[in-house]
Amino acid sequence: MSKIVIFAFKGDFMRFIHVLLNALDLNEKGIETKIVIEGEATKLISELVSEKSPLYNLFKKVREKNLVAGVCKLCSQKMGTLESSIKEGFTILEDMNGHAGMAPFIKQGYIVITL
């Protein structure tokens, strides 16, 4: 069985909607799926957890299915969302010089997709 991890780097809504939709679709089709929120996508954290956001309901489904592997520490710090990420209970990933590395996922058999 395939395992997919989607590293979401871009911070625009349209791209992130597709990250969420693909993660849910893959998961529903029996493919183990995780999302890593990286790069400028970390700026979306506050939006994702706000009930006023158009991404909220979709992201809520992703969280209910435990599909978020974590958030990059240094990128979320740079984008001003580290504290929010911690408060929301996200795993903070920092294994690659403070950033979320791909190697741990590859070692676990995940195929890496970047969006």
N, C-alpha and C positions, 0 to 999 in steps of 0.2 A: 504494500500500500504506500502511496506517495505521501510525503509530508512537505508542506509548503510554508515558508515564512516570507511575508511581504514586508519589506523595508520601505516605509512611506517617508520619502524625503521632502517632497514638494508641499508647500503650504496653501495651495489653492483648493477651494471647496470642490470644484468639479473633479479634480484628480482624487481627492480624498474620499469622495462619495464612491468612486469606483474601487478604491481600496476596501472600503467597508462592504460594498455589494459583493465583490469577488470573494472576500474572506467568508462571508455568510454562505454564499453559493457553494464554494468548495467544501466547507464544513458540512453543509446539508447533504452533499453528495458523498459523504463518508471519507473525505480527505482531511487528515489532520492539518489544521491551519493556524498560524499565529501571525500577529501584526507587531512590528516594531516601529514605534513612532520616533523618527529621526530628523535631523536637519531642521529646515524651516517648518516642517509639519508640526514640530513641537509647539509652535505658536498657536496652533488650533486647540490645544488642551482646554483652555478656558471656555472656548466656544462649544466644544464637544460635550462638556458636562453641564452646559447651561440649557435649561428647559426652553429658553427663548430661541435657541439655535435651530436652523433647519436640519442640522445633522444629529441633533439630540436623540431622536427616536431610533434612528439607524444605529448610532453608536451605543445606545442602551442595549439593543439586541446583541451587538458584538460583545459587550461587557458581560451580559447575562450568560453567554456561551463561553466565557473565559478565553477569548481569542486574542486579547492584547498581551503579548509577552512582556512588554515594557516600553520605557521611554528613555531616550538617550540623556544622560546626566548633563554633559557639557552643552549640548544643543538646547536643552530646555532651560538651562541656566542662562545662556546667551539670549534666548527669546523671552525670558522673564516668566517662565511657567514651571520652574522646578518646584517651588513651594506648593503650587496648585497640584502638580503631579503627585507629590508626596502626600498631600492632604487627601487626594482622591484615592490613595492606596495603590497607585501604579508601582510596579517593580521598576526601580531605577537601574538602568544598565550602564556600566562604566568599565567593562573588562578590557577595552582597547584604548588605553591612555585616556580614560575618562569618557570615551564614546562607546556606543553599543557595537560590539564586534559581530561579524558574521560567523566567525570560526566556531563558536560554541554550537550554533545551529547546524552548521555543515557536519560537525562531528556527531550530531544526533540524527543525521540522515535527512535533514531538511534541504529542499531545493530553495534557493534564494531568488526572489523576484524583487526588483526595485521599481518603485513608481514615484 
